[in-house]
Amino acid sequence: MTKDRMIKGLYNVTNPKTQQEQVLKYLLKNKTITSWKAIETFRITRLADVIYGLRCNFDIESKDTRVGKKIFTTYILHYDK
């Protein structure tokens, strides 16, 4: 049996059970996430709310990107182990 990896003593990223843990695990591996990726991967439709909760403990930057007339946000995790 492997020990669960806890981040900041609050987030289990080995066996994520909450939306925040799922998104944090993804960000630790990939560094960025968009709303569309969250919908496709986790079926999370309110990524901004999940990010808001994570920002209490992590430095997460929001970067808006314009594609034609549409604007979407990419969230970038700045975290050193």
Buried (B, 14 or more C-beta within 10 A) or exposed (E): EEEEEEBEEEBBBEEBEEBBBBBBBBBBEEEBBBBEBBEEEBEBEEBEEBBEBBEEBBEBEEEEEEEEEEEEBBBEBEBEE
